[in-house]
Amino acid sequence: PLYLYVIVRLLFQEPILSYYIAIIVTTFSCLLISYFSFLSIHRDQKVTAFLFSCAYSLSGLVICNNFLCADLGVSFSLIFFPAAFAGIYHWLKNGKYRLLILGLSGILLSNILNFVFIILTFVCLTLMNFKLINKQKVLNLLKSMLITGLLTSGFWLPAIKFGLGTKMNPPVLFQLNGINLFDYFQRALTNNITYGFTLVPVLGIVFGAIGYLHINRYLKQIYWFSIALILISSSLFPWDIFQNTPLKIVQFPWRLLVIPQLLLTYIFAIEGTRWLSKIADTKIKNWVVSIVTVGIVALCINTQLRTVDFQISSPEINYSLNTNNYLPSKNGVLWFKVTNNDEFNNLMGFIRNQDYLPVNSNNVFPMYSTHWGMNNDNGQTILFTMNAVPDGSNLTFSLSTHAKKLTVPFLIYNKNYQITLDSKRYPLRYGKNRLLYINNLKPGNHMIQVSYHDSVTKYSYLVMTVLGMFLTFYNSNLFFKLKKRKK
């Protein structure tokens, strides 16, 4: 997902403006993918597809992920959930798997945890429809797994390389606490949500219950599956007993609600238009669709206004951030605003999270996170200015005295880094804490360029990705030609 934001940033330069433009692009992409994913299941129901794409893509859940959490990976993964769900449906029904590949690849490249959630959804729906599984579907599933692996190799291949190179910190652990169902339903009904489901899924629950006798087997399955996930994410489920198990990676059980948000919105659209079809007058139908659409957009705008109202009185980040003086929070949500480039650079320049940093670097994290190095001869701290360049960073600093050994605030994960000191190649050296260090530096201004080069891994995943794209778009024609030759 970062490539999109980088491209927009290069085009528009201004970081804050670029972020909002990128959000516009991702929202439009979500609308398109949601619309066509729905049409792939119900080809003649364009109005229903339109309502579904609007209700899902403009939901408060998406808005909060974009602006309150600003989690680019999670936000981007939401774009591909409709494609993944449609892909699961097509595979179960007739063994087709291209849309499944698109959905799973997009989610995996965006957010690992949401990928785990969609895989669990896939497994559960497969078990519910186990009688439909045959050898051809299993074969097609294996093909989709292979192609998805190839398409996402740009993520997992370097991740494995880094993971094997050094021991890293796991994600920060939080106390597993389920949601308060009464509170979350109340928030949904008043459109005052932060991380939970919205009003449309609640209506999906109501519509599904009213029309339960008329809906097909698939809708009944996803209806009960969604309700089960809501209950599991709540305090009714004993989350505390799983605090020291692999389930701790969930961190916040409300993250599971992304699946009910999608599936119940789907039921809302299906059942809503089924009732709409009973209206004989076309003009009245059009008016109802228009009113529902305006209502969905109004809920979206209302969520945005609530976010603005919440943040408008927050303090600006016009002070130096460090481990002891970080961003303020209010009601469990980070509460601050950035209004200019200096504040933006201040925000981006400080690292607070130690997730996936080398374990041995924990004791030097306060120094590293604020870009301070050290002259090991006399203990003098030195501020480094860091500028990103392709495949690395440029670090500039000023040294007042000679340094036999200078610790640089840059972490080294493996031996694939190349160091250039004042335009001359310099051997890679790093300590047990994984911080880069330089020997025998004279006083004055200096620049260190650190770049990462791993041609084997890079070209390997490039070849695998191209192969995956070829198999995705041309495998059907290829297999057809091979079968034709055999005949």
C-alpha positions in Angstrom: 0.0 0.0 0.0 2.9 2.4 0.6 3.7 2.6 -3.1 0.4 4.4 -3.7 1.1 7.0 -1.0 4.7 7.4 -2.2 3.5 8.0 -5.8 0.9 10.6 -4.7 3.5 12.3 -2.5 5.9 12.5 -5.4 3.2 14.1 -7.5 1.8 16.6 -5.0 4.9 17.1 -2.7 2.9 18.4 0.3 2.7 15.5 2.8 -0.6 16.4 4.4 -2.4 17.1 1.1 -0.9 14.0 -0.4 -2.3 11.9 2.4 -5.8 13.1 1.8 -5.5 12.6 -2.0 -4.3 9.1 -1.4 -7.3 8.5 0.8 -9.6 9.7 -2.0 -7.9 7.2 -4.4 -8.2 4.3 -2.0 -11.8 5.1 -1.3 -12.6 5.2 -5.0 -10.7 1.9 -5.5 -12.7 0.3 -2.7 -15.9 1.5 -4.3 -14.9 -0.1 -7.6 -13.7 -3.4 -6.2 -16.7 -3.7 -4.0 -19.1 -3.0 -6.8 -17.6 -5.4 -9.3 -17.0 -8.1 -6.7 -20.7 -8.0 -5.9 -21.6 -8.1 -9.6 -19.4 -11.2 -10.1 -21.9 -13.0 -7.8 -25.1 -11.2 -8.8 -24.5 -10.1 -12.4 -27.9 -8.5 -13.0 -28.2 -6.6 -9.7 -26.4 -3.4 -10.4 -28.5 -1.3 -7.9 -27.8 -3.8 -5.1 -24.1 -3.7 -6.1 -24.1 0.1 -6.0 -25.8 0.2 -2.5 -23.4 -2.5 -1.2 -20.3 -0.7 -2.5 -21.4 2.6 -1.0 -22.4 1.2 2.4 -19.2 -0.7 2.7 -16.6 1.7 1.3 -18.1 4.8 3.0 -18.7 3.1 6.3 -17.6 4.6 9.6 -15.2 1.7 10.1 -13.3 2.7 7.0 -13.3 6.3 8.0 -12.0 5.6 11.5 -9.2 3.4 10.1 -8.2 6.1 7.7 -8.2 9.0 10.1 -8.3 7.9 13.7 -6.0 5.0 13.4 -4.2 6.1 10.2 -3.1 2.5 9.9 -2.3 2.3 6.1 -2.0 -1.5 6.1 -5.3 -2.1 7.7 -7.0 0.6 5.6 -5.6 -0.8 2.3 -6.5 -4.4 3.2 -10.2 -3.3 3.6 -10.3 -2.6 -0.2 -9.7 -6.3 -1.0 -12.1 -7.9 1.5 -15.0 -7.9 -0.9 -12.9 -9.5 -3.6 -11.7 -12.2 -1.2 -15.3 -12.9 -0.1 -16.5 -13.1 -3.7 -13.5 -15.3 -4.4 -14.4 -17.7 -1.6 -18.0 -17.8 -2.9 -16.9 -18.6 -6.5 -14.5 -21.3 -5.4 -17.1 -23.0 -3.3 -19.8 -22.8 -6.0 -17.8 -23.7 -9.2 -14.1 -23.9 -8.3 -13.1 -20.6 -9.9 -10.3 -18.9 -8.1 -9.0 -15.8 -9.8 -10.9 -13.4 -7.6 -9.8 -15.4 -4.6 -6.2 -14.8 -5.7 -6.7 -11.1 -6.1 -8.4 -10.7 -2.7 -6.0 -12.8 -0.7 -2.9 -11.3 -2.3 -4.1 -7.7 -1.7 -4.9 -8.4 1.9 -1.6 -10.3 2.6 0.5 -7.5 1.0 -1.4 -5.0 3.2 -1.9 -6.5 6.7 -0.9 -9.9 8.1 -3.6 -10.0 10.8 -6.4 -9.3 8.4 -5.0 -12.0 6.2 -5.2 -14.4 9.1 -8.9 -13.4 9.7 -9.9 -13.9 6.0 -8.1 -17.3 6.0 -10.1 -18.3 9.2 -13.3 -17.1 7.4 -12.3 -19.2 4.4 -11.8 -22.3 6.5 -15.0 -21.9 8.4 -17.1 -21.4 5.3 -15.4 -24.3 3.6 -16.3 -26.6 6.6 -19.9 -25.4 6.4 -20.0 -26.4 2.7 -17.7 -29.4 2.9 -20.1 -31.6 0.9 -19.5 -29.3 -2.1 -15.8 -29.9 -2.2 -14.5 -32.2 -4.9 -11.1 -33.0 -6.4 -11.2 -30.3 -9.0 -11.9 -27.6 -6.4 -9.1 -28.9 -4.2 -6.7 -28.8 -7.2 -7.8 -25.2 -8.0 -7.3 -24.2 -4.4 -3.8 -25.5 -4.6 -3.2 -23.5 -7.8 -4.6 -20.4 -6.1 -2.3 -21.0 -3.1 0.7 -21.3 -5.4 -0.1 -18.2 -7.4 -0.9 -16.2 -4.3 2.4 -17.2 -2.8 4.2 -16.1 -6.0 2.3 -12.7 -6.2 3.1 -11.9 -2.5 6.7 -13.1 -2.6 7.8 -9.4 -2.5 6.6 -9.4 1.1 7.2 -12.9 2.6 10.6 -13.6 0.9 12.4 -10.5 2.4 10.5 -11.0 5.6 11.9 -14.5 6.0 15.3 -13.2 5.1 15.2 -10.5 7.8 13.6 -12.9 10.3 16.4 -15.4 9.9 19.1 -12.8 10.0 18.4 -11.5 13.5 16.1 -12.1 16.4 13.4 -9.4 16.4 10.9 -8.0 19.0 7.4 -9.4 18.7 4.5 -6.9 18.4 3.6 -5.1 21.6 1.2 -7.1 23.8 -2.0 -5.7 25.2 -4.4 -7.2 27.7 -7.0 -9.1 25.7 -10.4 -7.6 26.6 -13.6 -8.3 24.7 -15.9 -5.5 23.6 -18.9 -4.3 25.5 -21.8 -5.4 23.3 -24.3 -2.9 24.7 -21.8 0.0 24.2 -20.9 -1.0 20.7 -24.5 -1.5 19.5 -25.4 1.9 21.1 -22.5 3.5 19.3 -23.6 1.9 16.0 -27.2 3.1 16.4 -26.0 6.7 17.1 -23.2 6.6 14.5 -20.7 7.4 17.2 -18.2 4.6 16.5 -14.4 4.4 16.8 -13.3 0.8 16.0 -16.6 -1.1 15.9 -19.3 -2.0 13.4 -21.7 0.6 12.1 -25.4 1.1 11.7 -25.7 -0.7 8.3 -24.5 -4.1 9.7 -26.9 -3.7 12.6 -29.7 -3.2 9.9 -28.2 -6.3 8.2 -28.8 -8.3 11.4 -32.4 -7.0 11.5 -33.1 -7.6 7.8 -31.6 -11.0 8.0 -33.8 -12.0 10.9 -36.9 -10.6 9.3 -36.3 -12.4 6.0 -34.6 -15.4 7.4 -37.1 -17.9 6.0 -36.6 -16.5 2.5 -32.8 -16.2 2.3 -30.7 -18.9 0.8 -28.3 -21.3 2.5 -25.2 -19.1 1.9 -26.8 -16.0 3.4 -27.9 -18.0 6.5 -24.3 -19.3 6.9 -22.7 -15.8 6.8 -25.5 -14.4 8.9 -24.8 -16.8 11.8 -21.0 -16.7 11.2 -21.1 -12.9 11.6 -23.2 -13.0 14.8 -20.8 -15.7 16.1 -17.8 -13.4 15.4 -19.5 -10.4 17.2 -20.1 -12.6 20.2 -16.6 -14.0 20.2 -15.1 -10.5 20.0 -17.2 -9.5 23.1 -16.5 -9.8 26.8 -18.8 -12.9 26.7 -15.8 -14.8 25.3 -13.1 -15.6 27.9 -10.3 -13.7 26.2 -8.2 -13.5 29.4 -7.4 -17.2 29.4 -5.7 -16.8 26.0 -3.4 -14.0 27.1 -0.4 -16.3 27.0 -1.3 -18.2 23.9 -0.7 -17.4 20.1 -4.1 -15.7 20.2 -2.4 -12.8 21.9 -1.4 -11.5 18.4 -5.0 -10.3 18.0 -4.2 -7.6 20.5 -7.7 -6.1 20.3 -10.7 -8.4 19.8 -12.6 -5.7 18.1 -10.4 -6.3 15.1 -12.5 -9.3 14.3 -15.4 -7.0 13.5 -14.1 -6.3 10.1 -15.6 -9.6 8.9 -19.2 -8.9 10.2 -19.0 -5.4 8.9 -18.5 -6.8 5.4 -20.9 -9.8 5.5 -23.8 -8.0 7.3 -23.5 -5.1 4.8 -23.8 -7.7 2.1 -27.0 -9.1 3.7 -28.3 -5.5 4.2 -27.9 -4.8 0.4 -29.4 -8.2 -0.7 -32.4 -8.1 1.6 -33.0 -4.3 1.2 -33.3 -4.6 -2.6 -35.4 -7.7 -2.3 -38.0 -5.6 -0.4 -37.4 -2.8 -2.9 -38.3 -5.2 -5.8 -41.8 -5.5 -4.4 -42.5 -1.9 -5.2 -44.2 -1.7 -8.6 -43.7 2.0 -9.3 -40.3 2.6 -10.8 -40.2 6.3 -9.7 -40.8 5.3 -6.1 -38.0 2.7 -6.4 -35.6 5.3 -7.6 -36.6 7.7 -4.8 -36.0 5.0 -2.2 -32.5 4.1 -3.7 -31.7 7.9 -3.8 -32.8 8.3 -0.1 -30.8 5.3 1.0 -27.7 6.5 -0.9 -28.0 10.0 0.6 -28.4 8.4 4.0 -25.2 6.3 3.6 -23.3 9.4 2.5 -24.8 11.4 5.4 -23.6 8.8 7.9 -20.1 8.9 6.3 -20.0 12.7 6.5 -21.3 12.6 10.1 -18.5 10.2 11.1 -16.0 12.6 9.5 -17.4 15.6 11.3 -17.3 13.8 14.6 -13.6 13.0 13.9 -12.9 16.6 13.1 -14.8 17.8 16.2 -12.8 15.4 18.3 -9.5 16.5 17.0 -10.0 20.2 16.3 -9.2 21.3 19.9 -6.3 18.9 20.2 -2.7 20.3 20.7 -0.3 20.8 17.8 2.8 18.7 17.8 5.1 21.7 17.9 7.4 20.3 20.6 10.2 17.7 20.4 8.9 14.2 20.7 10.8 11.6 22.8 10.1 8.5 24.8 9.1 10.6 27.8 7.2 13.3 25.9 5.0 11.6 23.4 1.6 12.2 21.7 -1.3 12.9 24.1 -4.4 10.7 24.1 -8.1 11.3 25.0 -10.7 8.6 25.6 -8.2 5.9 24.6 -7.4 7.6 21.2 -4.3 9.6 20.3 -5.3 13.2 20.4 -3.2 15.7 18.4 -3.1 17.5 15.1 -0.4 18.3 12.5 -0.9 21.6 10.6 2.3 22.1 8.7 5.4 20.4 7.2 7.6 21.0 10.2 5.1 19.3 12.5 4.7 16.5 10.1 8.4 15.9 9.9 8.6 16.1 13.7 5.9 13.4 13.9 7.5 11.2 11.3 11.0 11.7 12.7 10.3 10.0 16.0 10.0 6.2 16.5 8.1 5.0 19.5 7.2 1.4 18.5 9.8 -1.3 18.9 7.9 -3.9 17.0 10.2 -6.0 14.8 13.3 -4.1 15.8 16.3 -6.3 16.8 16.0 -7.6 20.3 19.6 -6.6 21.1 18.7 -2.9 20.3 16.2 -2.5 23.2 18.7 -0.9 25.6 19.7 1.8 23.0 16.2 2.4 21.7 15.8 5.9 23.4 18.9 7.1 21.6 18.1 5.5 18.3 14.4 6.6 18.2 15.4 10.3 18.5 18.3 10.0 16.0 21.1 10.7 18.5 24.5 9.0 18.0 27.5 9.0 20.4 31.2 9.7 20.4 32.3 6.6 22.4 35.6 8.3 23.3 34.0 10.9 25.6 30.3 10.0 25.7 29.3 13.1 23.8 25.9 12.7 22.1 25.5 13.9 18.5 22.3 14.7 16.6 22.0 13.1 13.2 19.7 14.4 10.4 18.2 11.5 8.3 17.0 11.8 4.8 15.5 8.9 2.9 17.0 7.9 -0.4 16.2 4.9 -2.7 17.2 1.6 -0.8 18.5 3.5 2.2 19.1 6.7 4.1 21.6 9.6 4.2 22.7 10.6 7.7 24.5 14.0 8.1 26.1 15.2 11.3 28.8 17.5 12.7 31.6 16.3 14.8 33.5 18.7 17.1 36.3 16.4 18.2 38.1 13.4 16.8 36.3 10.1 17.4 38.0 6.7 17.5 34.6 5.1 17.5 31.3 6.8 16.6 28.0 5.0 17.2 25.5 5.9 14.5 21.7 5.7 15.1 21.0 3.2 12.3 20.1 -0.5 13.0 21.7 -3.2 11.0 19.7 -6.4 10.5 22.1 -8.4 8.3 25.2 -8.1 6.1 23.5 -6.8 3.0 24.1 -3.1 3.8 26.6 -1.0 2.0 28.2 2.0 3.7 29.5 5.2 2.1 31.3 7.7 4.3 31.8 11.1 2.7 31.4 9.6 -0.8 33.9 6.8 -0.1 33.1 3.2 0.5 33.5 2.1 4.1 33.4 -1.4 5.6 30.2 -2.4 7.4 30.7 -2.5 11.2 28.0 -2.9 13.9 28.0 -3.8 17.6 26.0 -6.3 19.6 23.2 -3.8 19.9 23.0 -3.8 16.1 23.8 -0.1 15.8 26.2 0.9 13.0 29.5 2.4 14.1 32.3 4.3 12.3 36.0 4.3 13.4 38.6 7.2 13.3 36.6 10.2 12.3 38.1 13.7 12.1 36.2 16.8 13.3 33.9 18.5 10.8 30.7 17.8 8.8 30.2 14.3 7.5 27.6 12.3 5.6 27.0 8.6 5.9 25.0 6.9 3.2 23.5 3.5 4.2 22.0 1.4 1.4 20.6 -2.1 1.3 21.5 -4.4 -1.5 20.3 -8.0 -1.8 20.2 -8.7 -5.5 19.4 -12.5 -5.1 16.3 -11.9 -3.0 15.2 -8.9 -5.1 15.4 -10.6 -8.5 14.0 -13.8 -7.0 10.7 -12.2 -5.9 10.6 -10.1 -9.1 10.7 -13.2 -11.2 8.2 -15.0 -8.9 5.8 -12.0 -9.0 5.9 -11.8 -12.9 5.3 -15.6 -13.0 2.4 -15.2 -10.6 0.9 -12.4 -12.8 1.3 -14.6 -15.9 -0.4 -17.6 -14.3 -3.2 -15.4 -12.9 -4.2 -13.8 -16.2 -3.1 -16.4 -18.8 -3.3 -19.8 -17.1 -6.8 -20.5 -18.3 -5.9 -19.9 -21.9 -2.7 -21.9 -21.5 -4.5 -24.9 -20.0 -7.2 -24.6 -22.7 -4.6 -24.8 -25.5 -2.8 -27.7 -23.9 -6.1 -29.7 -23.7 -6.9 -28.8 -27.3 -3.6 -30.1 -28.5 -4.1 -33.4 -26.6 -7.4 -33.9 -28.4 
